[in-house]
């Protein structure tokens, strides 16, 4: 049946965790924007796009609350879509505004870390371009990593796996918050600019590979005004790699599915590999992104804030 069974106590804990990191990301974005305004930056939101985003996010959230008793699976699908969209918009706004402070670039330290590891971005790129078609395939995996998150929560919700849905939403919120804050405090242009990799291998890679974000990054670092479009947020995270965290959280969400577990592991392993030649990351960024995800995967449910307000308790689906 479409309605299925109601979420369990465990899925309620993961829902609390997702709400916690949604609230934390919203608060962090508000503080960063407020700090930018206090420093004299002109930060505003595009009226039409903001109204449209608010309508979509608010509408799906309201529908999720209203349908939670009758259609729990539909409620979970709508609620998770609303949560992911809102967190993504808040994280994107915070990422853009954070770069306006133009803090010193951390490329020297990240490049030194790669040397210490013994594996650098140029080594990975050199390996990838040796295989015909590999760069294009990796570019496809990289671009589809965000849509795959949304498809996963919708599919898992329709299957009645509420715990996995909210676990994935909580991981998304936490990892985006941590990655955005770290990249704001320790921004980096990436190895393609630092080592000049684009000059050597750019012709063998898809257009924009490793450098697609540099124009926006440098423009924001010298900007005094910013008009935020919440429908098209720009992620400017180098360390830690958020794409790596997304790949791991997506694969983990399907870890108990006997049919999709293997394909998801293979697909998202490709996403992690693509983060270096296509995303323009240092190798240490990948390690950092994996570490951030592991923290929320291992300890996340224990950190959720106790939701005691009656109106918030009604939002959380009660067990049968």
Secondary structure as UniProt FT lines:
FT   HELIX           9..38
FT   TURN            39..40
FT   STRAND          42..45
FT   HELIX           47..66
FT   TURN            67..70
FT   HELIX           72..99
FT   TURN            100..101
FT   HELIX           107..117
FT   HELIX           121..128
FT   TURN            129..130
FT   TURN            132..133
FT   HELIX           134..143
FT   HELIX           145..158
FT   TURN            159..160
FT   HELIX           162..185
FT   HELIX           191..195
FT   HELIX           197..201
FT   HELIX           202..204
FT   TURN            207..213
FT   HELIX           214..221
FT   STRAND          225..228
FT   HELIX           230..232
FT   HELIX           242..253
FT   TURN            254..256
FT   TURN            258..260
FT   HELIX           261..277
FT   TURN            278..279
FT   HELIX           283..303
FT   HELIX           310..315
//
